[in-house]
Amino acid sequence: MESRAAPHLYLINTIYPERLWFGELDAGTRFLTSSLLFYFLLLTHPFSFLRFVYNWNTTWFGVFYGVLSVLLYVQYPVLVMTWAAWKRIKPFLAKQEDDWMMAGPGRVFFLSPEGRLSTWFWDSYLELSQMVGVFLMCKKTGALDLAVEHSVVDTITDKNFWRSVMEEAGAHIWTRQKTLERKNTLNSRCYIGVRVPMEIGRFDHGEVRINKDFAVKGTDLVCKVHIALGSEDWKGKQVLLLEWMRPKESLGVHSLDIVTIITEAGPKVLSVLYWGECTGASSHTAK
């Protein structure tokens, strides 16, 4: 079986010179690294990567931009920088619709660094690195078209999928029945020290289904709906009704983004991003 270990990627991403995070040097270095990876893929996978670049840009921005990305294949990083600059200039020339990324409380996840040059490098880095990253991760799977589709909407890897992955890995998926069965053996409920929020019910095809014997009245719920990025169309969508899990009071509302990577020595933590000092009931309100 082919090894999935990536020791070199781990070293590249954990050993780097000290610099001011999100400053001009940091943002510029990120964009430069993404550009070097772009040209590496252009040289090593000239035709498959060209097809992927077209598919990616057509899916996200339309056929015109897709064709333009092919015509300017060799100069693509310059095209990305031009697009990033235009995105910042355009609001000053004409009134724009509200950007879904910046309109809601979750805008904290999409804030750019301070400074025009840092912002320009950062916007360019985000656009290029996402495309290059998807190709790097999914090339060997033979499912690049599906990967591009999933960059917009998860048709397979939805919330049901990830809950099943957690359960298969040993996490405890609580339902009302499991709660009753385990009420006297609470210490054995978490096989890997993780408990996934209990599913109280579902809203599907216009019908609400509540798990047997669960008293919904007076219970705080979280509704999880599966929709495309930026969409507000809930029509015909399945909604999971989950228990509202609250944090330890001393920590307050927070979340952790943990990225891991497989190495020859086993899995290692690549980065941990902490979202805290929240002003509301969700980490979307993190400062």
Order of alpha helices (4+ residues) and beta strands (2+ residues): alpha-alpha-alpha-alpha-alpha-alpha-alpha-alpha-alpha-beta-alpha-beta-beta-beta-beta-beta-beta-beta
